Amino acid sequence: MVTYKEVAQKTVEREMEVIGKELAMRVAKETDNLDIDDEGNISRLGENKKDIIDKLVAGYQDITGDIAVSIIARAIKDIGGDELDLPERLENRM
């Protein structure tokens, strides 16, 4: 089964492809309770993983709009992440 950490990792990786590494990393590093190294590897998600993922996706949505949510939702579904209890903004795009 896919973990929330893998979902967060896929989210960052997908956005690196879309908006570039520098901007994608800045959003991830600004997300509370998410630790990520300079290479883009997530080392820790805090306690409320669903909320952290929601804040991460919201950060990308602020930059590129609703298309970011659709692209991220598709990437998460491709790895089987749709089996998790995901934030509503993602669930609505699955």
C-alpha positions in Angstrom: 0.0 0.0 0.0 1.2 3.5 -0.8 2.1 5.8 2.1 1.4 9.5 2.6 5.1 10.1 2.4 5.1 8.5 -1.1 2.2 10.7 -2.1 3.9 13.8 -0.9 7.1 12.7 -2.7 5.2 12.1 -5.9 3.6 15.5 -5.6 6.9 17.3 -5.3 8.5 15.3 -8.1 5.6 16.0 -10.4 5.7 19.7 -9.7 9.4 19.8 -10.3 8.7 18.6 -13.8 6.0 21.2 -14.3 7.2 24.4 -12.6 10.9 23.6 -12.1 13.0 22.3 -9.3 13.7 25.6 -7.6 10.1 26.8 -7.3 8.7 23.3 -6.4 11.4 23.0 -3.7 10.6 26.4 -2.3 6.9 25.5 -1.9 7.8 22.2 -0.3 10.2 23.8 2.1 7.6 26.4 3.1 5.1 23.7 4.0 4.9 23.2 7.7 5.7 19.8 9.2 7.3 18.6 5.9 11.1 18.1 5.9 12.8 17.8 2.5 16.5 17.8 1.5 18.1 19.9 -1.2 17.7 17.0 -3.7 13.9 16.9 -3.2 13.7 13.8 -1.0 11.1 14.0 1.7 12.6 12.8 5.0 9.6 13.4 7.3 5.9 14.2 7.4 4.5 15.4 10.7 1.5 13.9 12.5 -1.4 15.1 10.4 -0.3 13.8 7.1 -3.5 14.5 5.2 -3.4 18.2 6.2 0.2 18.5 5.3 -0.4 17.1 1.8 -3.4 19.5 1.5 -1.2 22.4 2.3 1.5 21.2 -0.1 -1.0 20.9 -2.9 -2.5 24.3 -2.0 0.9 25.9 -2.4 1.3 24.5 -5.9 -2.3 25.5 -6.7 -1.5 29.1 -5.6 1.2 29.2 -8.3 -0.4 27.5 -11.3 -4.1 27.3 -10.4 -6.5 24.4 -10.5 -4.5 22.6 -13.2 -1.9 21.8 -10.5 -4.4 19.9 -8.5 -5.5 17.9 -11.6 -1.9 17.0 -12.5 -1.0 16.0 -9.0 -4.2 14.0 -8.6 -3.4 12.0 -11.8 0.1 11.4 -10.6 -1.1 10.2 -7.2 -3.7 7.9 -8.8 -1.0 6.4 -11.0 0.9 5.2 -8.0 -2.2 3.9 -6.2 -2.4 6.8 -3.8 -6.2 7.1 -4.4 -6.6 4.3 -1.9 -5.6 6.7 0.9 -7.9 9.2 2.7 -6.8 12.2 0.7 -7.7 15.9 1.0 -10.9 16.9 -0.6 -9.3 19.0 -3.3 -7.5 15.9 -4.5 -10.4 13.5 -4.0 -12.6 15.7 -6.2 -10.1 15.2 -9.1 -9.7 11.4 -8.9 
